[in-house]
Amino acid sequence: MSDFNQYDHLIDFDTLQLKYAATPKTRVCKVCGTVFKPNDNKHLSCSHRCTQRLYLARRKARELQEAEQTTPVTPVNE
């Protein structure tokens, strides 16, 4: 019978615990504020509708930022 504990010194259990941490039980939607149960650690919104709203808001902010960077500044003639 083999002893599996002989390999324990090779495994960093603290890192494994952080990497494979359980999904939070509840989370608050970033868009509408509803409390929901996420299926994954990456979920920030409660529904597809809120996900789309979040995406559109990020896209609009990015487009405004790009427009500000590309707009030439014209000097004012005094």
C-alpha positions in Angstrom: 0.0 0.0 0.0 1.4 3.4 -1.0 1.6 6.4 1.2 0.1 9.5 -0.5 1.4 11.8 2.2 4.9 11.5 0.9 4.1 14.2 -1.8 2.5 16.7 0.6 5.7 18.8 0.8 5.5 19.3 -3.0 2.0 20.9 -2.9 1.4 24.5 -1.9 -2.1 24.1 -0.4 -2.5 27.8 0.3 -2.1 28.6 -3.4 -4.5 25.8 -4.4 -7.1 27.0 -1.9 -7.0 30.6 -3.4 -7.0 29.3 -7.0 -9.9 27.0 -6.5 -11.9 29.0 -4.0 -15.6 28.4 -3.9 -17.9 30.8 -5.7 -19.4 33.4 -3.4 -22.8 32.4 -2.2 -24.4 35.8 -3.1 -23.3 38.9 -4.9 -24.9 42.3 -5.7 -25.4 43.1 -9.4 -23.2 46.0 -10.6 -26.1 47.3 -12.7 -29.4 47.0 -10.9 -28.3 46.2 -7.4 -30.2 42.9 -7.2 -28.8 40.2 -4.9 -28.1 37.0 -7.0 -26.2 33.7 -6.8 -23.3 33.7 -9.3 -22.5 30.5 -11.2 -18.9 31.7 -11.7 -16.4 34.0 -9.9 -16.4 36.3 -13.0 -20.1 37.1 -13.0 -20.7 40.8 -12.1 -24.4 41.0 -13.2 -27.5 39.1 -12.4 -28.9 38.6 -16.0 -28.1 38.8 -19.6 -29.9 42.1 -19.8 -27.7 43.6 -17.1 -24.6 42.1 -18.8 -25.6 43.9 -22.0 -26.1 47.2 -20.2 -22.7 46.9 -18.5 -21.1 46.1 -21.9 -22.7 49.1 -23.6 -21.7 51.4 -20.8 -18.1 50.3 -21.0 -18.1 50.6 -24.8 -19.6 54.1 -24.7 -17.0 55.2 -22.1 -14.2 53.8 -24.3 -15.6 55.6 -27.4 -15.8 58.9 -25.5 -12.2 58.5 -24.2 -11.0 57.7 -27.7 -12.8 60.7 -29.2 -11.2 63.0 -26.6 -7.8 61.7 -27.5 -8.2 62.1 -31.2 -9.9 65.5 -31.2 -7.3 68.1 -32.2 -7.0 71.1 -29.9 -7.4 74.3 -31.9 -5.7 77.4 -30.6 -7.9 80.4 -29.8 -6.9 83.5 -31.8 -6.8 86.6 -29.6 
